Amino acid sequence: MKTERHVVLVEPEIHWNTGNIGRSCLAAGAVLHLIEPLGFSLAGRQVKRAGLDYWPKVSLHVWKTFDHFVRHLKPHDSEVALLTKSGEKTFWSLPNPPRLFLVFGSETRGLPPEILARYRPSTYYIPIGADIRSLNLSTAVGIVLYESLRHCAPVHAWPPNAVTHGD
């Protein structure tokens, strides 16, 4: 059975984060979905720089609204995991369906209340210490995306002991 991972960014604001997340999605074989409005232009050089030369290879979809995204892809409630610091469960207890949508809010506002209310039983958090308010969005996505793939057969393109330069 094929594993599908989708990273959904609701109204992302910072181009560097989105570029880095795109690169992580490409590495993990995940699809990146951006819900408008965006706090930057996708044509801007900053997004492309953050994603390096990988950006054109990212499987990317941009949606006008979260509802439009849901109507088109029709995720079952069991396929949706919202990541929020007010989540009910730790990210270590993420479900492992073949298709999973990992939903993250904007860097300064988080997820809108209506999305949180709709999927409240499917909210997860990453445990952090009291000295910080939150993790960087691209860091949080990387942690959760790879945790969601932990039980899947890994895809690894580099041969063992390969020597690389520049990455």
N, C-alpha and C positions, 0 to 999 in steps of 0.2 A: 504494500500500500504506500502510495506516494505521500510524503509530508510536505504540506504547504505552510509557510509562515508569512504573515503579512504584518508589517509595521505601519501603524496609522498615527500620523501626527496631526492633531487637531489645532489649527491656527498657529503653526510654529512661527516664531518671531526672529530667530537668529540664524542667519545664513550659514555660519560656520557649523553649527550643530546639525543642520539639515544635510550639509555636504558630508560631514563625518558619518552621519547615520546612513546616508546613501551608500557610502563605501562599505560600511558594516553589513548592510543588507545584501550587497553584491557578494561579499565574501561568504555569507551564510546561505545564499540562495533564496533570500526573502524578497518579497515585493514591498515597495514603499508607496504608501498612499498619503497624500497631503490634502488636508481639508482647508479650504479657503475661509477667511482671508489669510494670506501669507504676509509676514512682516518684511518681505524682501522680494526681489525679482528673481525668478529662476534663471533668467538670462544674464544675471549679474556675474561678474568674474569671481566674486567672493565664494559663491556656492560651488562653482566649478573648481576653484583653487582648493577648497576644503575637500572636495571629492577627488581631487587630482585628475588624472586622465581617465579615471574610472567612470566619471559621471555619465557619459553617453551610454554606458553599458548597464546602468541601473534600471531595473524594471520599475518604472515610475508612473503613477496615476494621480492626477489632480482632480479634486471634486469640489463643486461649488458649495455644498453643505454636507454635514454628517448624514442627514436624512437621505440625500441623493446617493451617497456612498452605500448606505444600508439597503435602499430600494434596489440598487443595481446588483450588489454582491450577495444579498440575502443571507448574512451570517446567522446561524442559529445561536441562541443565547449561550449554549454550551461551547461555542467557538470564539467567544469574545472574552478578553481579559483586559480590564481597565487597570492601569498602573497609576496609583495616586497615594500620596502620603497618608491619606485618610482611609486607605484600603482595609478590608476586613480580614484578609489572610496574607501571609507572607508569600513572596513570589516563588519560594521553594515548593509551594503546593499548587502551582499552575496545572491546569488540565493538560492532557496530551492527546487531543483529537488530531486526526490527520490534517485538518485545516484549522489554523488558529490565528486570530486577529489580536495583536498586541496594541492597545490603544493608549496613547500618551497625550497629555494636554500641553498647552503652550508653556514657555519658560517662566512667565511671570504670573499667569492666571490659572494654570492647571486646566483641568477638564471642566467644561460648563456644567452647572448644576443639573440641567435636564438630561445630559448623558449619564452622569453619575446616578441619578434617580432611576433611570431606565434599566441600568445594569448593576445596581447596588450589590446583589449577591455575587457578582463576578469582579469584585474590586480587590486588588492586591497591592502590597507595598514592599519596598526594599528597606530592611531595617538599617537605620543610621543612628549615629550618636547624637546627643543633645547639643553638641557644639556647633552644628550647622543646620540650616533650614532645609536644604535639599541637595541632591546630587545634580551634576550637570546633566542635561537631557541626553546628550549623546552617550555619556557614560551609562546612564540608567538603561537606555535602549540596548546597548551592548551586553550588559549584564543579563537582562531579562531575555533577550533574543537567544543568546547561547544557552541559557538555562532551559529554555523551551525546547531546545534541540538535543538536550543531554541524553535522552532515551532513543534517539534516532541514529540510524547508521550515518557515521560521519562522512562528509565529502571533503577530501583533502587532496589538493592538486600537486602539492610539493612532495617529491620523493624523500624518504628518510635521509637525514644528514645532508640535505641540499644546502649549498652555500649561496646566499643571496647578497646582493649589494644594494643599499638604498632603501630597503623596506624595514 
